[in-house]
Structure formats: C-alpha cells, structure tokens
Amino acid sequence: LLRFYLKKEINELNGEGVRFLTIGDRERLAPDIVSLIEDAEALTADNTRLTLIIALSYGGRAEITEAARRIAEDVVHGRLNVADIDETEFARHLFTSDIPDPDILIRTSGEERISNFLLWQLAYAELIFIETLWPEFSNQDFESAIREYQSRERRYGATGE
C-alpha cells in the first residue's frame, strides 16, 4: 500500500504544494521503500502549503533513545560539549528537529492515551479525545475538536496566576 501511494499519489501532493515527510526508523523498511520516500521528500522539499508527516516504524521512546545515542556520539567525537546539552540541543536530535511541536493532538476511538507517539513533542500540546473511530472521523468531528481546542487557555506549563 505504501509503495502504491508513494508511486501514484506523490505527484498530486506535489502539485497541491504539499511537503511530504516521514519520521521513524527507515532502517527497518525495505530499501525500495526508503528510496521512494527519499525521492518523495526531495520532490516536495520546497513546498509550503501544507506538510504531511507520516510516522513509519515510529515509536516515541525509540525516537528519544536515538536522540540520546546521537548526542552521545557527538560528545564522543568532540562535536558537542556536555555542558551545551539542553532541551533545545536535545530537540535538535529528534526526528522532528525541523518541524514545530504540535499544538493539538486529536485522539480517536475513545482511547485516552498518547500510545508512545511524539512523547517529547507533545509536552505542551492540548489533547482532545473523541469517541469516533478513525475511519468514521468526519469534518464535523474535526470542527468539534478545533472548537474545543479554541476554548482552552494555553499556558505552556504556567499556572496562570
């Protein structure tokens, strides 16, 4: 299915100005799929209308572990000083380093958990849980979630006092 969409749909996405990205462990994917992903990302790299990010072979814990491994390698090879490791530096090593953190997560199917998804990036996101299963998720569900999001006071960890 992924091969089909990467071959057949990427030109339409590109024509619509959509930037295509993936996050996750590409080493676990077949080489031809990795090549199709790289071609799609290169083709759409300059598009700015919308960014579509697909998580493939992705887990939040694995992403954080990989970031820690990359930081350790940078320290060992003298590219980074331990004293310079802060939240900004850590985030720079995540799969999403050039993507803003999400403001909202809409979780379908009545599940009220984030399920190992974007664990670092969701720190200040507003979480919206809805009962609708993903295949039935409608424009009305989306609009309802956005209204809920708009009604909230964003404090980014502050108490509001």
C-alpha positions, -999 to 999 in steps of 0.1 A, spaced: 0 0 0 28 24 9 46 16 -24 14 23 -43 8 57 -27 44 68 -30 44 60 -67 9 71 -76 0 99 -53 32 119 -47 29 139 -79 -6 150 -69 6 161 -34 35 179 -51 11 197 -74 -10 208 -44 21 223 -27 23 196 0 56 189 16 59 152 23 80 139 53 83 107 73 95 101 108 107 68 122 134 42 117 140 38 80 165 10 85 136 -13 93 119 -5 59 127 -22 26 154 -5 5 130 3 -24 105 20 1 133 40 15 143 51 -20 107 61 -28 105 81 5 137 99 -3 125 107 -38 92 120 -25 108 141 2 132 156 -23 105 163 -48 83 181 -23 110 197 -2 103 233 -13 65 230 -9 49 253 18 12 250 15 9 220 39 33 195 55 21 158 55 42 138 80 38 100 80 51 80 110 66 47 98 83 23 121 80 50 147 79 50 185 84 79 208 106 60 232 127 48 203 130 84 190 142 97 223 167 68 227 180 75 192 184 112 200 203 103 232 226 80 211 232 108 185 241 132 213 265 107 229 282 102 195 285 140 191 301 143 225 325 113 220 336 128 186 341 163 200 312 179 181 293 188 212 303 196 248 283 180 276 277 215 291 259 225 259 232 198 262 199 214 270 163 210 258 170 229 226 200 208 217 182 176 226 152 185 204 177 192 175 185 155 175 149 143 173 133 130 140 111 162 141 140 186 145 129 209 117 91 207 125 73 227 151 59 209 181 21 202 177 -4 225 194 -31 198 194 -34 160 194 -68 146 184 -70 110 196 -99 90 181 -116 58 191 -122 68 227 -87 59 238 -73 84 263 -36 79 259 -8 90 235 4 55 229 42 62 226 35 89 200 56 121 199 64 118 236 88 148 237 69 170 212 35 167 229 47 182 262 26 213 258 0 201 233 -37 202 240 -51 167 240 -85 161 225 -101 127 229 -131 117 209 -152 85 207 -153 83 169 -132 56 153 -107 69 127 -124 55 96 -156 74 105 -137 106 116 -156 134 98 -154 171 91 -179 176 119 -156 157 143 -126 178 133 -145 211 137 -157 200 171 -122 192 182 -110 226 169 -137 244 188 -127 225 219 -91 235 214 -100 271 208 -119 272 241 -89 263 261 -64 287 277 -29 278 265 -4 282 294 26 261 283 32 249 318 25 282 336 -2 283 364 -20 313 350 -16 332 383 
